[in-house]
Amino acid sequence: MARFYLDEYRTLKWIAEHAGVNEEAIKVLVREYGMKRDGRATRWRQIDLDWLRDQRAAGRTCRELAAETGFSLGMISYLGRRHDLPGRRPVRKG
């Protein structure tokens, strides 16, 4: 659990789902063992941007990639915007 939480920056919800335990139990363990991350901003560096670029170019959705990687949908979208990855373009009305 510590590896997923501290090194891979997985969410507590993700850890609980994959360990088959209650999310509250995971939160208790994190508190009891005093696990602290080295900052929230470092998590996005854990994903290979070339892989993400290839997946987006292949037409995979942010929702699919979020489910596969364990990143939030917002994080995948943020990375796409920040690094100008291919994605859906807004439909123009008119």
LUMVEXTI-838387 format. One record per residue: z, x, y of N, C-alpha, C in turn. Coordinates in Angstrom, 3 decimals, padded with zeros to 6 digits. Layout:
RODREN; Z; X; Y; Z; X; Y; Z; X; Y
...
//
This chain:
RODREN; 000.000; 000.822; -001.187; 000.000; 000.000; 000.000; 000.000; 000.873; 001.261
RODREN; 000.807; 001.918; 001.240; 000.886; 002.784; 002.421; -000.474; 003.396; 002.746
RODREN; -001.226; 003.796; 001.725; -002.557; 004.382; 001.957; -003.471; 003.375; 002.641
RODREN; -003.461; 002.136; 002.130; -004.313; 001.108; 002.739; -003.899; 000.823; 004.170
RODREN; -002.604; 000.752; 004.403; -002.104; 000.382; 005.729; -002.207; 001.531; 006.731
RODREN; -001.744; 002.717; 006.339; -001.674; 003.834; 007.275; -002.959; 004.644; 007.379
RODREN; -003.626; 004.863; 006.251; -004.818; 005.707; 006.267; -006.108; 004.939; 006.458
RODREN; -006.237; 003.797; 005.798; -007.478; 003.026; 005.873; -007.409; 001.895; 006.885
RODREN; -006.256; 001.699; 007.497; -006.061; 000.684; 008.532; -006.441; -000.722; 008.070
RODREN; -006.136; -001.033; 006.823; -006.369; -002.387; 006.321; -005.328; -003.314; 006.926
RODREN; -005.679; -004.580; 007.062; -004.730; -005.550; 007.599; -003.696; -005.901; 006.540
RODREN; -002.539; -006.371; 006.994; -001.499; -006.784; 006.050; -001.983; -007.958; 005.209
RODREN; -002.775; -008.817; 005.811; -003.328; -009.952; 005.070; -004.241; -009.448; 003.950
RODREN; -005.094; -008.471; 004.245; -006.006; -007.922; 003.243; -005.218; -007.297; 002.094
RODREN; -004.188; -006.524; 002.437; -003.367; -005.880; 001.417; -002.701; -006.925; 000.530
RODREN; -002.147; -007.955; 001.143; -001.473; -009.005; 000.381; -002.437; -009.708; -000.570
RODREN; -003.634; -010.017; -000.101; -004.629; -010.689; -000.939; -005.023; -009.831; -002.130
RODREN; -005.225; -008.531; -001.902; -005.671; -007.644; -002.967; -004.539; -007.215; -003.910
RODREN; -003.304; -007.294; -003.426; -002.165; -006.949; -004.276; -001.629; -008.181; -004.995
RODREN; -002.084; -009.355; -004.555; -001.638; -010.595; -005.181; -000.205; -010.964; -004.832
RODREN; 000.215; -010.584; -003.626; 001.572; -010.920; -003.187; 001.519; -011.655; -001.853
RODREN; 002.660; -012.156; -001.459; 002.813; -012.892; -000.216; 002.718; -011.920; 000.970
RODREN; 002.040; -012.340; 002.028; 001.892; -011.484; 003.213; 003.244; -011.149; 003.827
RODREN; 004.176; -012.085; 003.778; 005.516; -011.843; 004.333; 006.215; -010.704; 003.587
RODREN; 006.003; -010.603; 002.274; 006.605; -009.522; 001.489; 006.070; -008.168; 001.952
RODREN; 004.787; -008.118; 002.266; 004.172; -006.879; 002.760; 004.775; -006.515; 004.114
RODREN; 004.951; -007.513; 004.985; 005.538; -007.263; 006.312; 006.949; -006.696; 006.181
RODREN; 007.725; -007.220; 005.237; 009.090; -006.726; 005.017; 009.058; -005.257; 004.602
RODREN; 008.149; -004.911; 003.686; 008.034; -003.517; 003.248; 007.661; -002.594; 004.401
RODREN; 006.737; -003.036; 005.231; 006.316; -002.224; 006.376; 007.503; -001.976; 007.300
RODREN; 008.289; -003.023; 007.563; 009.473; -002.872; 008.423; 010.534; -001.988; 007.773
RODREN; 010.843; -002.244; 006.489; 011.906; -001.501; 005.808; 011.602; -000.012; 005.695
RODREN; 010.358; 000.330; 005.485; 010.000; 001.734; 005.352; 009.593; 002.369; 006.680
RODREN; 009.640; 001.596; 007.763; 009.349; 002.133; 009.090; 007.947; 002.684; 009.235
RODREN; 006.985; 002.038; 008.584; 005.599; 002.516; 008.650; 005.016; 002.213; 010.027
RODREN; 004.547; 003.255; 010.673; 003.913; 003.090; 011.987; 002.567; 003.771; 011.960
RODREN; 001.607; 003.104; 012.515; 000.265; 003.679; 012.607; 000.188; 004.594; 013.811
RODREN; -000.760; 005.514; 013.786; -000.925; 006.457; 014.893; -001.794; 005.883; 015.999
RODREN; -001.706; 004.623; 016.250; -002.487; 004.009; 017.304; -003.540; 003.083; 016.747
RODREN; -003.790; 002.015; 017.434; -004.734; 001.003; 016.972; -006.173; 001.435; 017.147
RODREN; -006.444; 002.225; 018.147; -007.833; 002.565; 018.468; -008.483; 003.468; 017.429
RODREN; -007.706; 004.099; 016.566; -008.302; 005.017; 015.609; -008.941; 004.302; 014.438
RODREN; -008.648; 003.032; 014.235; -009.147; 002.329; 013.060; -010.676; 002.271; 013.023
RODREN; -011.335; 002.054; 014.149; -012.795; 001.910; 014.128; -013.477; 003.193; 013.693
RODREN; -012.798; 004.314; 013.801; -013.396; 005.580; 013.376; -013.480; 005.691; 011.861
RODREN; -012.837; 004.776; 011.148; -012.812; 004.819; 009.695; -014.116; 004.329; 009.070
RODREN; -014.995; 003.728; 009.842; -016.221; 003.173; 009.276; -017.406; 004.091; 009.580
RODREN; -018.278; 004.233; 008.622; -019.468; 005.064; 008.768; -020.516; 004.282; 009.561
RODREN; -020.781; 004.720; 010.765; -021.694; 003.983; 011.643; -023.133; 004.006; 011.135
RODREN; -023.528; 005.069; 010.446; -024.881; 005.095; 009.881; -025.030; 004.025; 008.809
RODREN; -024.006; 003.886; 007.967; -024.019; 002.839; 006.936; -024.076; 001.466; 007.598
RODREN; -023.242; 001.280; 008.623; -023.204; -000.010; 009.319; -024.555; -000.315; 009.966
RODREN; -025.180; 000.676; 010.562; -026.495; 000.506; 011.182; -027.536; 000.090; 010.138
RODREN; -027.510; 000.751; 008.972; -028.443; 000.407; 007.894; -028.223; -001.015; 007.397
RODREN; -026.969; -001.410; 007.255; -026.656; -002.753; 006.773; -027.108; -003.817; 007.771
RODREN; -026.898; -003.567; 009.041; -027.313; -004.527; 010.080; -028.835; -004.588; 010.142
RODREN; -029.514; -003.436; 010.013; -030.973; -003.413; 010.040; -031.543; -004.165; 008.837
RODREN; -030.810; -004.179; 007.727; -031.254; -004.891; 006.531; -031.010; -006.393; 006.644
RODREN; -030.407; -006.817; 007.737; -030.226; -008.247; 007.969; -028.894; -008.815; 007.511
RODREN; -027.969; -007.955; 007.113; -026.660; -008.466; 006.695; -025.881; -008.925; 007.912
RODREN; -025.137; -009.983; 007.753; -024.399; -010.547; 008.886; -023.082; -009.810; 009.098
RODREN; -022.557; -009.955; 010.300; -021.256; -009.365; 010.609; -020.186; -009.947; 009.695
RODREN; -020.284; -011.220; 009.397; -019.302; -011.883; 008.532; -019.314; -011.265; 007.127
RODREN; -020.488; -011.001; 006.583; -020.600; -010.367; 005.260; -020.005; -008.958; 005.276
RODREN; -020.316; -008.206; 006.324; -019.822; -006.838; 006.417; -018.314; -006.798; 006.617
RODREN; -017.790; -007.740; 007.372; -016.341; -007.808; 007.571; -015.638; -008.093; 006.250
RODREN; -016.170; -009.020; 005.474; -015.559; -009.349; 004.183; -015.617; -008.150; 003.233
RODREN; -016.710; -007.408; 003.257; -016.874; -006.274; 002.350; -015.987; -005.090; 002.727
RODREN; -015.852; -004.830; 004.011; -015.118; -003.646; 004.457; -013.640; -003.893; 004.691
RODREN; -013.263; -005.147; 004.898; -011.872; -005.437; 005.226; -011.599; -005.372; 006.720
RODREN; -012.613; -005.056; 007.496; -012.477; -005.077; 008.951; -012.563; -006.522; 009.415
RODREN; -012.014; -006.790; 010.574; -012.116; -008.139; 011.101; -013.543; -008.379; 011.599
RODREN; -013.910; -009.647; 011.682; -015.227; -010.015; 012.200; -015.377; -009.513; 013.633
RODREN; -014.316; -009.621; 014.403; -014.338; -009.134; 015.786; -014.586; -007.640; 015.874
RODREN; -013.988; -006.878; 014.943; -014.168; -005.419; 014.947; -015.613; -005.051; 014.618
RODREN; -016.195; -005.710; 013.623; -017.588; -005.433; 013.263; -018.502; -005.781; 014.443
RODREN; -018.262; -006.921; 015.076; -019.067; -007.324; 016.234; -018.911; -006.321; 017.373
RODREN; -017.672; -005.903; 017.606; -017.386; -004.926; 018.657; -018.146; -003.619; 018.406
RODREN; -018.096; -003.127; 017.159; -018.802; -001.892; 016.826; -020.299; -002.045; 017.035
RODREN; -020.828; -003.209; 016.684; -022.248; -003.472; 016.884; -022.649; -003.403; 018.343
RODREN; -021.833; -004.025; 019.184; -022.127; -004.006; 020.624; -021.928; -002.608; 021.210
RODREN; -020.840; -001.962; 020.831; -020.511; -000.659; 021.405; -021.536; 000.409; 021.046
RODREN; -022.076; 000.345; 019.841; -023.003; 001.369; 019.376; -024.444; 000.881; 019.318
RODREN; -024.702; -000.243; 019.963; -026.054; -000.794; 020.083; -026.754; -000.895; 018.730
RODREN; -026.049; -001.487; 017.755; -026.626; -001.670; 016.422; -027.526; -002.892; 016.416
RODREN; -028.524; -002.905; 015.552; -029.402; -004.071; 015.486; -028.612; -005.304; 015.071
RODREN; -029.001; -006.405; 015.602; -028.324; -007.655; 015.262; -029.155; -008.832; 015.717
RODREN; -028.573; -009.979; 015.600; -029.295; -011.175; 016.051; -029.375; -011.205; 017.557
RODREN; -030.483; -011.626; 018.010; -030.669; -011.798; 019.445; -030.472; -013.264; 019.788
RODREN; -029.942; -013.539; 020.953; -029.765; -014.941; 021.331; -031.107; -015.672; 021.388
RODREN; -031.102; -016.889; 020.957; -032.312; -017.703; 021.004; -032.504; -018.190; 022.432
RODREN; -033.693; -017.969; 022.956; -033.976; -018.398; 024.324; -034.463; -019.828; 024.321
RODREN; -033.890; -020.613; 025.176; -034.324; -022.003; 025.336; -035.228; -022.080; 026.547
RODREN; -036.280; -022.818; 026.372; -037.026; -022.971; 027.589; -038.449; -023.077; 027.413
//
